[in-house]
């Protein structure tokens, strides 16, 4: 955890919480990213515009941050493209299987004390710990790098 910055983490968490509350208060919708994104293709005309705006905000936010900060944070991807594609497909499959993603269950569902979300987040955490352990200590030969 060499790059942990508690202030930016607190600010980011507060902004996520405020946006989830605003979406619920103003639109009566849960801020589950997988549901919002997948609904763009299937939603009716009036329901599509807020979804597109939400996703556009997700894309624009880091760009605005980079503009304000004067530079974009450096991102180094050390995994191969096939591994990234497989991981993305598995995440997509998991969000469908779990009827939502970490934003919907973790941010919105836990705050509503949803039993389904409590169970889902528990499963997310357990599988995440197992996957991280396997990737760092089994599949990399203990080097911690997937390069």
C-alpha positions as protocol buffer text, in pm:
chain_id: "A"
residue {
  index: 1
  type: UNK
  ca { x: 0 y: 0 z: 0 }
}
residue {
  index: 2
  type: UNK
  ca { x: 271 y: 241 z: -100 }
}
residue {
  index: 3
  type: UNK
  ca { x: 34 y: 485 z: -273 }
}
residue {
  index: 4
  type: UNK
  ca { x: -247 y: 497 z: -16 }
}
residue {
  index: 5
  type: UNK
  ca { x: -373 y: 852 z: 26 }
}
residue {
  index: 6
  type: UNK
  ca { x: -645 y: 867 z: 293 }
}
residue {
  index: 7
  type: UNK
  ca { x: -766 y: 1218 z: 208 }
}
residue {
  index: 8
  type: UNK
  ca { x: -833 y: 1140 z: -157 }
}
residue {
  index: 9
  type: UNK
  ca { x: -992 y: 808 z: -55 }
}
residue {
  index: 10
  type: UNK
  ca { x: -1228 y: 985 z: 185 }
}
residue {
  index: 11
  type: UNK
  ca { x: -1318 y: 1250 z: -73 }
}
residue {
  index: 12
  type: UNK
  ca { x: -1372 y: 986 z: -344 }
}
residue {
  index: 13
  type: UNK
  ca { x: -1588 y: 773 z: -115 }
}
residue {
  index: 14
  type: UNK
  ca { x: -1795 y: 1075 z: -13 }
}
residue {
  index: 15
  type: UNK
  ca { x: -1850 y: 1170 z: -379 }
}
residue {
  index: 16
  type: UNK
  ca { x: -1960 y: 815 z: -462 }
}
residue {
  index: 17
  type: UNK
  ca { x: -2201 y: 821 z: -168 }
}
residue {
  index: 18
  type: UNK
  ca { x: -2343 y: 1161 z: -263 }
}
residue {
  index: 19
  type: UNK
  ca { x: -2392 y: 1055 z: -625 }
}
residue {
  index: 20
  type: UNK
  ca { x: -2570 y: 735 z: -517 }
}
residue {
  index: 21
  type: UNK
  ca { x: -2799 y: 932 z: -285 }
}
residue {
  index: 22
  type: UNK
  ca { x: -2870 y: 1193 z: -554 }
}
residue {
  index: 23
  type: UNK
  ca { x: -2959 y: 928 z: -813 }
}
residue {
  index: 24
  type: UNK
  ca { x: -3195 y: 761 z: -566 }
}
residue {
  index: 25
  type: UNK
  ca { x: -3349 y: 1089 z: -447 }
}
residue {
  index: 26
  type: UNK
  ca { x: -3387 y: 1249 z: -791 }
}
residue {
  index: 27
  type: UNK
  ca { x: -3458 y: 945 z: -1011 }
}
residue {
  index: 28
  type: UNK
  ca { x: -3556 y: 672 z: -767 }
}
residue {
  index: 29
  type: UNK
  ca { x: -3283 y: 452 z: -914 }
}
residue {
  index: 30
  type: UNK
  ca { x: -3004 y: 243 z: -764 }
}
residue {
  index: 31
  type: UNK
  ca { x: -2652 y: 344 z: -874 }
}
residue {
  index: 32
  type: UNK
  ca { x: -2548 y: -1 z: -991 }
}
residue {
  index: 33
  type: UNK
  ca { x: -2310 y: 55 z: -1280 }
}
residue {
  index: 34
  type: UNK
  ca { x: -2363 y: -281 z: -1452 }
}
residue {
  index: 35
  type: UNK
  ca { x: -2740 y: -233 z: -1453 }
}
residue {
  index: 36
  type: UNK
  ca { x: -2715 y: 127 z: -1569 }
}
residue {
  index: 37
  type: UNK
  ca { x: -2473 y: 39 z: -1847 }
}
residue {
  index: 38
  type: UNK
  ca { x: -2658 y: -271 z: -1970 }
}
residue {
  index: 39
  type: UNK
  ca { x: -2986 y: -79 z: -1960 }
}
residue {
  index: 40
  type: UNK
  ca { x: -2861 y: 167 z: -2222 }
}
residue {
  index: 41
  type: UNK
  ca { x: -2925 y: -91 z: -2494 }
}
residue {
  index: 42
  type: UNK
  ca { x: -3263 y: -207 z: -2365 }
}
residue {
  index: 43
  type: UNK
  ca { x: -3414 y: 102 z: -2201 }
}
residue {
  index: 44
  type: UNK
  ca { x: -3687 y: 314 z: -2351 }
}
residue {
  index: 45
  type: UNK
  ca { x: -3608 y: 660 z: -2484 }
}
residue {
  index: 46
  type: UNK
  ca { x: -3680 y: 852 z: -2162 }
}
residue {
  index: 47
  type: UNK
  ca { x: -3492 y: 600 z: -1951 }
}
residue {
  index: 48
  type: UNK
  ca { x: -3189 y: 597 z: -2180 }
}
residue {
  index: 49
  type: UNK
  ca { x: -3088 y: 964 z: -2143 }
}
residue {
  index: 50
  type: UNK
  ca { x: -3012 y: 955 z: -1771 }
}
residue {
  index: 51
  type: UNK
  ca { x: -2820 y: 630 z: -1819 }
}
residue {
  index: 52
  type: UNK
  ca { x: -2608 y: 784 z: -2095 }
}
residue {
  index: 53
  type: UNK
  ca { x: -2549 y: 1092 z: -1879 }
}
residue {
  index: 54
  type: UNK
  ca { x: -2439 y: 877 z: -1585 }
}
residue {
  index: 55
  type: UNK
  ca { x: -2194 y: 676 z: -1797 }
}
residue {
  index: 56
  type: UNK
  ca { x: -2065 y: 995 z: -1964 }
}
residue {
  index: 57
  type: UNK
  ca { x: -1997 y: 1132 z: -1616 }
}
residue {
  index: 58
  type: UNK
  ca { x: -1797 y: 820 z: -1532 }
}
residue {
  index: 59
  type: UNK
  ca { x: -1581 y: 877 z: -1839 }
}
residue {
  index: 60
  type: UNK
  ca { x: -1557 y: 1255 z: -1798 }
}
residue {
  index: 61
  type: UNK
  ca { x: -1466 y: 1259 z: -1427 }
}
residue {
  index: 62
  type: UNK
  ca { x: -1107 y: 1134 z: -1462 }
}
residue {
  index: 63
  type: UNK
  ca { x: -1054 y: 1360 z: -1763 }
}
residue {
  index: 64
  type: UNK
  ca { x: -1170 y: 1660 z: -1560 }
}
residue {
  index: 65
  type: UNK
  ca { x: -944 y: 1550 z: -1274 }
}
residue {
  index: 66
  type: UNK
  ca { x: -648 y: 1535 z: -1514 }
}
residue {
  index: 67
  type: UNK
  ca { x: -728 y: 1882 z: -1646 }
}
residue {
  index: 68
  type: UNK
  ca { x: -759 y: 2031 z: -1295 }
}
residue {
  index: 69
  type: UNK
  ca { x: -452 y: 1848 z: -1159 }
}
residue {
  index: 70
  type: UNK
  ca { x: -248 y: 1932 z: -1467 }
}
residue {
  index: 71
  type: UNK
  ca { x: -169 y: 1571 z: -1550 }
}
residue {
  index: 72
  type: UNK
  ca { x: -327 y: 1229 z: -1557 }
}
residue {
  index: 73
  type: UNK
  ca { x: -209 y: 974 z: -1302 }
}
residue {
  index: 74
  type: UNK
  ca { x: 33 y: 719 z: -1447 }
}
residue {
  index: 75
  type: UNK
  ca { x: -128 y: 382 z: -1509 }
}
residue {
  index: 76
  type: UNK
  ca { x: 85 y: 76 z: -1571 }
}
residue {
  index: 77
  type: UNK
  ca { x: -87 y: -237 z: -1697 }
}
residue {
  index: 78
  type: UNK
  ca { x: 144 y: -535 z: -1657 }
}
residue {
  index: 79
  type: UNK
  ca { x: -98 y: -811 z: -1755 }
}
residue {
  index: 80
  type: UNK
  ca { x: -137 y: -943 z: -2108 }
}
residue {
  index: 81
  type: UNK
  ca { x: -435 y: -841 z: -2324 }
}
residue {
  index: 82
  type: UNK
  ca { x: -576 y: -1196 z: -2337 }
}
residue {
  index: 83
  type: UNK
  ca { x: -573 y: -1209 z: -1955 }
}
residue {
  index: 84
  type: UNK
  ca { x: -741 y: -867 z: -1933 }
}
residue {
  index: 85
  type: UNK
  ca { x: -1012 y: -975 z: -2181 }
}
residue {
  index: 86
  type: UNK
  ca { x: -1077 y: -1301 z: -1994 }
}
residue {
  index: 87
  type: UNK
  ca { x: -1094 y: -1111 z: -1664 }
}
residue {
  index: 88
  type: UNK
  ca { x: -1342 y: -863 z: -1813 }
}
residue {
  index: 89
  type: UNK
  ca { x: -1564 y: -1141 z: -1943 }
}
residue {
  index: 90
  type: UNK
  ca { x: -1555 y: -1314 z: -1604 }
}
residue {
  index: 91
  type: UNK
  ca { x: -1651 y: -989 z: -1430 }
}
residue {
  index: 92
  type: UNK
  ca { x: -1940 y: -941 z: -1675 }
}
residue {
  index: 93
  type: UNK
  ca { x: -2056 y: -1298 z: -1617 }
}
residue {
  index: 94
  type: UNK
  ca { x: -2029 y: -1248 z: -1241 }
}
residue {
  index: 95
  type: UNK
  ca { x: -2237 y: -932 z: -1243 }
}
residue {
  index: 96
  type: UNK
  ca { x: -2511 y: -1112 z: -1434 }
}
residue {
  index: 97
  type: UNK
  ca { x: -2490 y: -1415 z: -1206 }
}
residue {
  index: 98
  type: UNK
  ca { x: -2496 y: -1197 z: -893 }
}
residue {
  index: 99
  type: UNK
  ca { x: -2772 y: -969 z: -1024 }
}
residue {
  index: 100
  type: UNK
  ca { x: -2549 y: -666 z: -988 }
}
residue {
  index: 101
  type: UNK
  ca { x: -2200 y: -540 z: -924 }
}
residue {
  index: 102
  type: UNK
  ca { x: -2006 y: -399 z: -631 }
}
residue {
  index: 103
  type: UNK
  ca { x: -2149 y: -51 z: -680 }
}
residue {
  index: 104
  type: UNK
  ca { x: -2510 y: -167 z: -670 }
}
residue {
  index: 105
  type: UNK
  ca { x: -2472 y: -425 z: -395 }
}
residue {
  index: 106
  type: UNK
  ca { x: -2180 y: -273 z: -203 }
}
residue {
  index: 107
  type: UNK
  ca { x: -2266 y: 95 z: -206 }
}
residue {
  index: 108
  type: UNK
  ca { x: -2644 y: 97 z: -240 }
}
residue {
  index: 109
  type: UNK
  ca { x: -2754 y: -246 z: -120 }
}
residue {
  index: 110
  type: UNK
  ca { x: -2554 y: -249 z: 204 }
}
residue {
  index: 111
  type: UNK
  ca { x: -2676 y: 99 z: 295 }
}
residue {
  index: 112
  type: UNK
  ca { x: -3034 y: -29 z: 255 }
}
residue {
  index: 113
  type: UNK
  ca { x: -2949 y: -340 z: 462 }
}
residue {
  index: 114
  type: UNK
  ca { x: -3051 y: -567 z: 174 }
}
residue {
  index: 115
  type: UNK
  ca { x: -2990 y: -931 z: 268 }
}
residue {
  index: 116
  type: UNK
  ca { x: -2922 y: -1018 z: -96 }
}
residue {
  index: 117
  type: UNK
  ca { x: -2657 y: -745 z: -111 }
}
residue {
  index: 118
  type: UNK
  ca { x: -2499 y: -847 z: 220 }
}
residue {
  index: 119
  type: UNK
  ca { x: -2461 y: -1203 z: 89 }
}
residue {
  index: 120
  type: UNK
  ca { x: -2337 y: -1081 z: -251 }
}
residue {
  index: 121
  type: UNK
  ca { x: -2074 y: -851 z: -102 }
}
residue {
  index: 122
  type: UNK
  ca { x: -1957 y: -1132 z: 127 }
}
residue {
  index: 123
  type: UNK
  ca { x: -1916 y: -1358 z: -176 }
}
residue {
  index: 124
  type: UNK
  ca { x: -1741 y: -1077 z: -372 }
}
residue {
  index: 125
  type: UNK
  ca { x: -1491 y: -1033 z: -89 }
}
residue {
  index: 126
  type: UNK
  ca { x: -1421 y: -1404 z: -41 }
}
residue {
  index: 127
  type: UNK
  ca { x: -1373 y: -1465 z: -415 }
}
residue {
  index: 128
  type: UNK
  ca { x: -1157 y: -1150 z: -442 }
}
residue {
  index: 129
  type: UNK
  ca { x: -926 y: -1266 z: -164 }
}
residue {
  index: 130
  type: UNK
  ca { x: -899 y: -1612 z: -321 }
}
residue {
  index: 131
  type: UNK
  ca { x: -835 y: -1470 z: -669 }
}
residue {
  index: 132
  type: UNK
  ca { x: -573 y: -1223 z: -544 }
}
residue {
  index: 133
  type: UNK
  ca { x: -398 y: -1495 z: -346 }
}
residue {
  index: 134
  type: UNK
  ca { x: -393 y: -1732 z: -642 }
}
residue {
  index: 135
  type: UNK
  ca { x: -274 y: -1462 z: -884 }
}
residue {
  index: 136
  type: UNK
  ca { x: 2 y: -1336 z: -654 }
}
residue {
  index: 137
  type: UNK
  ca { x: 129 y: -1660 z: -506 }
}
residue {
  index: 138
  type: UNK
  ca { x: 30 y: -1953 z: -727 }
}
residue {
  index: 139
  type: UNK
  ca { x: 9 y: -1844 z: -1091 }
}
residue {
  index: 140
  type: UNK
  ca { x: 312 y: -1610 z: -1075 }
}
residue {
  index: 141
  type: UNK
  ca { x: 544 y: -1846 z: -893 }
}
residue {
  index: 142
  type: UNK
  ca { x: 547 y: -1615 z: -591 }
}
residue {
  index: 143
  type: UNK
  ca { x: 685 y: -1312 z: -779 }
}
residue {
  index: 144
  type: UNK
  ca { x: 363 y: -1111 z: -744 }
}
residue {
  index: 145
  type: UNK
  ca { x: 379 y: -1001 z: -1109 }
}
residue {
  index: 146
  type: UNK
  ca { x: 158 y: -1129 z: -1391 }
}
residue {
  index: 147
  type: UNK
  ca { x: 368 y: -963 z: -1668 }
}
